[in-house]
Amino acid sequence: MEDKTCVNCEHCIYIGEGYYICDASDEPILIMEEHAPNENYWHCAGTDWEEE
């Protein structure tokens, strides 16, 4: 079973140069900078994480 983290979520999108956004809300939220989690990481507390 996969860990429920932002990087395993279908809403986590790599936008380049180590930056990732979450597209689960109305406005995309920057969740990682230079491949490191920022203060917005796991902002949904797993509510938007879906298993396949």
N, CA, C and O atoms as a Maestro MAE file, in Angstrom:
{
 s_m_m2io_version
 :::
 2.0.0
}

f_m_ct {
 s_m_title
 :::
 protein
 m_atom[208] {
  # First column is atom index #
  i_m_mmod_type
  r_m_x_coord
  r_m_y_coord
  r_m_z_coord
  i_m_residue_number
  s_m_chain_name
  s_m_pdb_residue_name
  s_m_pdb_atom_name
  i_m_atomic_number
  :::
  1 25 0.830 -1.184 0.000 1 A "MET " " N  " 7
  2 3 0.000 0.000 0.000 1 A "MET " " CA " 6
  3 2 0.880 1.254 0.000 1 A "MET " " C  " 6
  4 15 1.870 1.344 0.726 1 A "MET " " O  " 8
  5 25 0.491 2.206 -0.828 2 A "GLU " " N  " 7
  6 3 1.233 3.444 -0.960 2 A "GLU " " CA " 6
  7 2 0.968 4.372 0.219 2 A "GLU " " C  " 6
  8 15 -0.141 4.411 0.752 2 A "GLU " " O  " 8
  9 25 1.992 5.116 0.622 3 A "ASP " " N  " 7
  10 3 1.811 6.119 1.665 3 A "ASP " " CA " 6
  11 2 0.925 7.246 1.145 3 A "ASP " " C  " 6
  12 15 1.024 7.639 -0.017 3 A "ASP " " O  " 8
  13 25 0.070 7.755 2.003 4 A "LYS " " N  " 7
  14 3 -0.766 8.888 1.631 4 A "LYS " " CA " 6
  15 2 0.017 10.170 1.900 4 A "LYS " " C  " 6
  16 15 -0.009 10.710 3.006 4 A "LYS " " O  " 8
  17 25 0.704 10.640 0.884 5 A "THR " " N  " 7
  18 3 1.459 11.886 0.958 5 A "THR " " CA " 6
  19 2 1.150 12.702 -0.287 5 A "THR " " C  " 6
  20 15 0.581 12.193 -1.253 5 A "THR " " O  " 8
  21 25 1.524 13.949 -0.252 6 A "CYS " " N  " 7
  22 3 1.265 14.811 -1.401 6 A "CYS " " CA " 6
  23 2 1.890 14.264 -2.691 6 A "CYS " " C  " 6
  24 15 1.251 14.296 -3.743 6 A "CYS " " O  " 8
  25 25 3.096 13.775 -2.624 7 A "VAL " " N  " 7
  26 3 3.765 13.328 -3.849 7 A "VAL " " CA " 6
  27 2 3.129 12.077 -4.447 7 A "VAL " " C  " 6
  28 15 3.376 11.770 -5.613 7 A "VAL " " O  " 8
  29 25 2.320 11.347 -3.684 8 A "ASN " " N  " 7
  30 3 1.619 10.173 -4.200 8 A "ASN " " CA " 6
  31 2 0.170 10.476 -4.580 8 A "ASN " " C  " 6
  32 15 -0.563 9.577 -4.990 8 A "ASN " " O  " 8
  33 25 -0.235 11.704 -4.449 9 A "CYS " " N  " 7
  34 3 -1.618 12.100 -4.720 9 A "CYS " " CA " 6
  35 2 -1.772 12.513 -6.180 9 A "CYS " " C  " 6
  36 15 -0.861 13.097 -6.767 9 A "CYS " " O  " 8
  37 25 -2.913 12.209 -6.754 10 A "GLU " " N  " 7
  38 3 -3.170 12.570 -8.152 10 A "GLU " " CA " 6
  39 2 -3.260 14.079 -8.358 10 A "GLU " " C  " 6
  40 15 -3.187 14.543 -9.496 10 A "GLU " " O  " 8
  41 25 -3.415 14.848 -7.293 11 A "HIS " " N  " 7
  42 3 -3.518 16.300 -7.403 11 A "HIS " " CA " 6
  43 2 -2.160 17.001 -7.341 11 A "HIS " " C  " 6
  44 15 -2.086 18.212 -7.545 11 A "HIS " " O  " 8
  45 25 -1.099 16.266 -7.066 12 A "CYS " " N  " 7
  46 3 0.247 16.825 -6.995 12 A "CYS " " CA " 6
  47 2 0.829 16.885 -8.403 12 A "CYS " " C  " 6
  48 15 0.941 15.861 -9.077 12 A "CYS " " O  " 8
  49 25 1.195 18.078 -8.843 13 A "ILE " " N  " 7
  50 3 1.699 18.272 -10.202 13 A "ILE " " CA " 6
  51 2 3.065 18.932 -10.149 13 A "ILE " " C  " 6
  52 15 3.245 19.983 -9.534 13 A "ILE " " O  " 8
  53 25 4.025 18.290 -10.809 14 A "TYR " " N  " 7
  54 3 5.372 18.848 -10.915 14 A "TYR " " CA " 6
  55 2 5.353 19.934 -11.977 14 A "TYR " " C  " 6
  56 15 4.932 19.691 -13.108 14 A "TYR " " O  " 8
  57 25 5.809 21.136 -11.618 15 A "ILE " " N  " 7
  58 3 5.782 22.231 -12.580 15 A "ILE " " CA " 6
  59 2 7.177 22.641 -13.033 15 A "ILE " " C  " 6
  60 15 7.332 23.590 -13.801 15 A "ILE " " O  " 8
  61 25 8.195 21.923 -12.555 16 A "GLY " " N  " 7
  62 3 9.555 22.164 -13.012 16 A "GLY " " CA " 6
  63 2 10.449 22.752 -11.936 16 A "GLY " " C  " 6
  64 15 9.987 23.396 -10.995 16 A "GLY " " O  " 8
  65 25 11.737 22.513 -12.101 17 A "GLU " " N  " 7
  66 3 12.793 23.033 -11.238 17 A "GLU " " CA " 6
  67 2 12.551 22.771 -9.756 17 A "GLU " " C  " 6
  68 15 12.904 23.595 -8.912 17 A "GLU " " O  " 8
  69 25 11.945 21.616 -9.435 18 A "GLY " " N  " 7
  70 3 11.746 21.220 -8.049 18 A "GLY " " CA " 6
  71 2 10.495 21.775 -7.403 18 A "GLY " " C  " 6
  72 15 10.319 21.645 -6.192 18 A "GLY " " O  " 8
  73 25 9.621 22.392 -8.186 19 A "TYR " " N  " 7
  74 3 8.399 22.984 -7.651 19 A "TYR " " CA " 6
  75 2 7.200 22.116 -7.995 19 A "TYR " " C  " 6
  76 15 7.076 21.614 -9.112 19 A "TYR " " O  " 8
  77 25 6.311 21.947 -7.007 20 A "TYR " " N  " 7
  78 3 5.099 21.154 -7.166 20 A "TYR " " CA " 6
  79 2 3.907 21.976 -6.695 20 A "TYR " " C  " 6
  80 15 4.016 22.762 -5.754 20 A "TYR " " O  " 8
  81 25 2.771 21.786 -7.356 21 A "ILE " " N  " 7
  82 3 1.538 22.422 -6.917 21 A "ILE " " CA " 6
  83 2 0.500 21.354 -6.632 21 A "ILE " " C  " 6
  84 15 0.612 20.218 -7.092 21 A "ILE " " O  " 8
  85 25 -0.513 21.737 -5.868 22 A "CYS " " N  " 7
  86 3 -1.689 20.908 -5.641 22 A "CYS " " CA " 6
  87 2 -2.831 21.582 -6.394 22 A "CYS " " C  " 6
  88 15 -3.095 22.768 -6.194 22 A "CYS " " O  " 8
  89 25 -3.509 20.826 -7.261 23 A "ASP " " N  " 7
  90 3 -4.599 21.403 -8.043 23 A "ASP " " CA " 6
  91 2 -5.977 20.972 -7.538 23 A "ASP " " C  " 6
  92 15 -6.955 21.038 -8.283 23 A "ASP " " O  " 8
  93 25 -6.062 20.534 -6.289 24 A "ALA " " N  " 7
  94 3 -7.330 20.039 -5.742 24 A "ALA " " CA " 6
  95 2 -8.313 21.158 -5.397 24 A "ALA " " C  " 6
  96 15 -9.520 20.919 -5.347 24 A "ALA " " O  " 8
  97 25 -7.827 22.354 -5.162 25 A "SER " " N  " 7
  98 3 -8.722 23.458 -4.815 25 A "SER " " CA " 6
  99 2 -8.939 24.364 -6.031 25 A "SER " " C  " 6
  100 15 -8.394 24.115 -7.106 25 A "SER " " O  " 8
  101 25 -9.726 25.398 -5.851 26 A "ASP " " N  " 7
  102 3 -10.030 26.322 -6.952 26 A "ASP " " CA " 6
  103 2 -8.781 26.975 -7.520 26 A "ASP " " C  " 6
  104 15 -8.651 27.132 -8.734 26 A "ASP " " O  " 8
  105 25 -7.871 27.352 -6.648 27 A "GLU " " N  " 7
  106 3 -6.604 27.953 -7.060 27 A "GLU " " CA " 6
  107 2 -5.468 26.975 -6.748 27 A "GLU " " C  " 6
  108 15 -5.421 26.430 -5.645 27 A "GLU " " O  " 8
  109 25 -4.553 26.741 -7.691 28 A "PRO " " N  " 7
  110 3 -3.410 25.869 -7.400 28 A "PRO " " CA " 6
  111 2 -2.587 26.406 -6.233 28 A "PRO " " C  " 6
  112 15 -2.386 27.614 -6.109 28 A "PRO " " O  " 8
  113 25 -2.115 25.502 -5.382 29 A "ILE " " N  " 7
  114 3 -1.338 25.872 -4.201 29 A "ILE " " CA " 6
  115 2 0.056 25.279 -4.336 29 A "ILE " " C  " 6
  116 15 0.202 24.083 -4.588 29 A "ILE " " O  " 8
  117 25 1.079 26.108 -4.169 30 A "LEU " " N  " 7
  118 3 2.456 25.643 -4.190 30 A "LEU " " CA " 6
  119 2 2.711 24.853 -2.915 30 A "LEU " " C  " 6
  120 15 2.564 25.386 -1.815 30 A "LEU " " O  " 8
  121 25 3.098 23.571 -3.055 31 A "ILE " " N  " 7
  122 3 3.297 22.726 -1.877 31 A "ILE " " CA " 6
  123 2 4.737 22.282 -1.668 31 A "ILE " " C  " 6
  124 15 5.103 21.844 -0.577 31 A "ILE " " O  " 8
  125 25 5.565 22.395 -2.723 32 A "MET " " N  " 7
  126 3 6.980 22.017 -2.586 32 A "MET " " CA " 6
  127 2 7.839 22.989 -3.387 32 A "MET " " C  " 6
  128 15 7.484 23.393 -4.494 32 A "MET " " O  " 8
  129 25 8.975 23.352 -2.799 33 A "GLU " " N  " 7
  130 3 9.931 24.224 -3.457 33 A "GLU " " CA " 6
  131 2 11.294 23.559 -3.426 33 A "GLU " " C  " 6
  132 15 11.759 23.127 -2.371 33 A "GLU " " O  " 8
  133 25 11.939 23.476 -4.594 34 A "GLU " " N  " 7
  134 3 13.240 22.827 -4.719 34 A "GLU " " CA " 6
  135 2 13.205 21.423 -4.112 34 A "GLU " " C  " 6
  136 15 14.119 21.024 -3.391 34 A "GLU " " O  " 8
  137 25 12.151 20.692 -4.411 35 A "HIS " " N  " 7
  138 3 11.914 19.306 -3.968 35 A "HIS " " CA " 6
  139 2 11.742 19.159 -2.461 35 A "HIS " " C  " 6
  140 15 11.814 18.042 -1.949 35 A "HIS " " O  " 8
  141 25 11.518 20.246 -1.742 36 A "ALA " " N  " 7
  142 3 11.318 20.194 -0.289 36 A "ALA " " CA " 6
  143 2 9.924 20.729 0.050 36 A "ALA " " C  " 6
  144 15 9.490 21.730 -0.520 36 A "ALA " " O  " 8
  145 25 9.226 20.071 0.969 37 A "PRO " " N  " 7
  146 3 7.901 20.550 1.377 37 A "PRO " " CA " 6
  147 2 7.975 21.955 1.971 37 A "PRO " " C  " 6
  148 15 8.922 22.290 2.682 37 A "PRO " " O  " 8
  149 25 6.969 22.768 1.672 38 A "ASN " " N  " 7
  150 3 6.890 24.089 2.296 38 A "ASN " " CA " 6
  151 2 5.726 24.100 3.294 38 A "ASN " " C  " 6
  152 15 5.188 23.042 3.620 38 A "ASN " " O  " 8
  153 25 5.337 25.265 3.776 39 A "GLU " " N  " 7
  154 3 4.297 25.358 4.802 39 A "GLU " " CA " 6
  155 2 2.924 24.900 4.318 39 A "GLU " " C  " 6
  156 15 2.046 24.636 5.139 39 A "GLU " " O  " 8
  157 25 2.720 24.802 3.008 40 A "ASN " " N  " 7
  158 3 1.433 24.359 2.461 40 A "ASN " " CA " 6
  159 2 1.361 22.849 2.226 40 A "ASN " " C  " 6
  160 15 0.297 22.320 1.905 40 A "ASN " " O  " 8
  161 25 2.490 22.158 2.385 41 A "TYR " " N  " 7
  162 3 2.510 20.715 2.161 41 A "TYR " " CA " 6
  163 2 1.497 20.038 3.070 41 A "TYR " " C  " 6
  164 15 1.412 20.340 4.260 41 A "TYR " " O  " 8
  165 25 0.734 19.123 2.498 42 A "TRP " " N  " 7
  166 3 -0.277 18.350 3.222 42 A "TRP " " CA " 6
  167 2 -1.385 19.250 3.753 42 A "TRP " " C  " 6
  168 15 -1.985 18.967 4.790 42 A "TRP " " O  " 8
  169 25 -1.652 20.345 3.027 43 A "HIS " " N  " 7
  170 3 -2.656 21.321 3.465 43 A "HIS " " CA " 6
  171 2 -4.050 20.723 3.563 43 A "HIS " " C  " 6
  172 15 -4.865 21.212 4.345 43 A "HIS " " O  " 8
  173 25 -4.347 19.689 2.801 44 A "CYS " " N  " 7
  174 3 -5.687 19.086 2.836 44 A "CYS " " CA " 6
  175 2 -5.796 18.007 3.908 44 A "CYS " " C  " 6
  176 15 -6.882 17.477 4.144 44 A "CYS " " O  " 8
  177 25 -4.691 17.678 4.555 45 A "ALA " " N  " 7
  178 3 -4.634 16.639 5.594 45 A "ALA " " CA " 6
  179 2 -5.131 15.293 5.084 45 A "ALA " " C  " 6
  180 15 -5.648 14.477 5.847 45 A "ALA " " O  " 8
  181 25 -4.967 15.073 3.779 46 A "GLY " " N  " 7
  182 3 -5.307 13.791 3.190 46 A "GLY " " CA " 6
  183 2 -6.727 13.686 2.664 46 A "GLY " " C  " 6
  184 15 -7.093 12.650 2.108 46 A "GLY " " O  " 8
  185 25 -7.530 14.713 2.818 47 A "THR " " N  " 7
  186 3 -8.922 14.617 2.372 47 A "THR " " CA " 6
  187 2 -9.039 14.557 0.863 47 A "THR " " C  " 6
  188 15 -10.035 14.039 0.356 47 A "THR " " O  " 8
  189 25 -8.071 15.061 0.129 48 A "ASP " " N  " 7
  190 3 -8.121 15.029 -1.333 48 A "ASP " " CA " 6
  191 2 -7.349 13.849 -1.912 48 A "ASP " " C  " 6
  192 15 -7.334 13.655 -3.127 48 A "ASP " " O  " 8
  193 25 -6.711 13.061 -1.053 49 A "TRP " " N  " 7
  194 3 -5.931 11.929 -1.512 49 A "TRP " " CA " 6
  195 2 -6.874 10.785 -1.863 49 A "TRP " " C  " 6
  196 15 -7.720 10.401 -1.056 49 A "TRP " " O  " 8
  197 25 -6.727 10.245 -3.063 50 A "GLU " " N  " 7
  198 3 -7.613 9.170 -3.498 50 A "GLU " " CA " 6
  199 2 -6.802 7.928 -3.864 50 A "GLU " " C  " 6
  200 15 -5.769 8.019 -4.526 50 A "GLU " " O  " 8
  201 25 -7.278 6.792 -3.430 51 A "GLU " " N  " 7
  202 3 -6.653 5.546 -3.849 51 A "GLU " " CA " 6
  203 2 -7.213 5.153 -5.198 51 A "GLU " " C  " 6
  204 15 -8.366 5.437 -5.523 51 A "GLU " " O  " 8
  205 25 -6.383 4.500 -5.969 52 A "GLU " " N  " 7
  206 3 -6.852 4.030 -7.272 52 A "GLU " " CA " 6
  207 2 -7.645 2.763 -7.119 52 A "GLU " " C  " 6
  208 15 -8.125 2.212 -8.110 52 A "GLU " " O  " 8
  :::
 }
 m_bond[207] {
  # First column is bond index #
  i_m_from
  i_m_to
  i_m_order
  :::
  1 1 2 1
  2 2 3 1
  3 3 4 2
  4 3 5 1
  5 5 6 1
  6 6 7 1
  7 7 8 2
  8 7 9 1
  9 9 10 1
  10 10 11 1
  11 11 12 2
  12 11 13 1
  13 13 14 1
  14 14 15 1
  15 15 16 2
  16 15 17 1
  17 17 18 1
  18 18 19 1
  19 19 20 2
  20 19 21 1
  21 21 22 1
  22 22 23 1
  23 23 24 2
  24 23 25 1
  25 25 26 1
  26 26 27 1
  27 27 28 2
  28 27 29 1
  29 29 30 1
  30 30 31 1
  31 31 32 2
  32 31 33 1
  33 33 34 1
  34 34 35 1
  35 35 36 2
  36 35 37 1
  37 37 38 1
  38 38 39 1
  39 39 40 2
  40 39 41 1
  41 41 42 1
  42 42 43 1
  43 43 44 2
  44 43 45 1
  45 45 46 1
  46 46 47 1
  47 47 48 2
  48 47 49 1
  49 49 50 1
  50 50 51 1
  51 51 52 2
  52 51 53 1
  53 53 54 1
  54 54 55 1
  55 55 56 2
  56 55 57 1
  57 57 58 1
  58 58 59 1
  59 59 60 2
  60 59 61 1
  61 61 62 1
  62 62 63 1
  63 63 64 2
  64 63 65 1
  65 65 66 1
  66 66 67 1
  67 67 68 2
  68 67 69 1
  69 69 70 1
  70 70 71 1
  71 71 72 2
  72 71 73 1
  73 73 74 1
  74 74 75 1
  75 75 76 2
  76 75 77 1
  77 77 78 1
  78 78 79 1
  79 79 80 2
  80 79 81 1
  81 81 82 1
  82 82 83 1
  83 83 84 2
  84 83 85 1
  85 85 86 1
  86 86 87 1
  87 87 88 2
  88 87 89 1
  89 89 90 1
  90 90 91 1
  91 91 92 2
  92 91 93 1
  93 93 94 1
  94 94 95 1
  95 95 96 2
  96 95 97 1
  97 97 98 1
  98 98 99 1
  99 99 100 2
  100 99 101 1
  101 101 102 1
  102 102 103 1
  103 103 104 2
  104 103 105 1
  105 105 106 1
  106 106 107 1
  107 107 108 2
  108 107 109 1
  109 109 110 1
  110 110 111 1
  111 111 112 2
  112 111 113 1
  113 113 114 1
  114 114 115 1
  115 115 116 2
  116 115 117 1
  117 117 118 1
  118 118 119 1
  119 119 120 2
  120 119 121 1
  121 121 122 1
  122 122 123 1
  123 123 124 2
  124 123 125 1
  125 125 126 1
  126 126 127 1
  127 127 128 2
  128 127 129 1
  129 129 130 1
  130 130 131 1
  131 131 132 2
  132 131 133 1
  133 133 134 1
  134 134 135 1
  135 135 136 2
  136 135 137 1
  137 137 138 1
  138 138 139 1
  139 139 140 2
  140 139 141 1
  141 141 142 1
  142 142 143 1
  143 143 144 2
  144 143 145 1
  145 145 146 1
  146 146 147 1
  147 147 148 2
  148 147 149 1
  149 149 150 1
  150 150 151 1
  151 151 152 2
  152 151 153 1
  153 153 154 1
  154 154 155 1
  155 155 156 2
  156 155 157 1
  157 157 158 1
  158 158 159 1
  159 159 160 2
  160 159 161 1
  161 161 162 1
  162 162 163 1
  163 163 164 2
  164 163 165 1
  165 165 166 1
  166 166 167 1
  167 167 168 2
  168 167 169 1
  169 169 170 1
  170 170 171 1
  171 171 172 2
  172 171 173 1
  173 173 174 1
  174 174 175 1
  175 175 176 2
  176 175 177 1
  177 177 178 1
  178 178 179 1
  179 179 180 2
  180 179 181 1
  181 181 182 1
  182 182 183 1
  183 183 184 2
  184 183 185 1
  185 185 186 1
  186 186 187 1
  187 187 188 2
  188 187 189 1
  189 189 190 1
  190 190 191 1
  191 191 192 2
  192 191 193 1
  193 193 194 1
  194 194 195 1
  195 195 196 2
  196 195 197 1
  197 197 198 1
  198 198 199 1
  199 199 200 2
  200 199 201 1
  201 201 202 1
  202 202 203 1
  203 203 204 2
  204 203 205 1
  205 205 206 1
  206 206 207 1
  207 207 208 2
  :::
 }
}
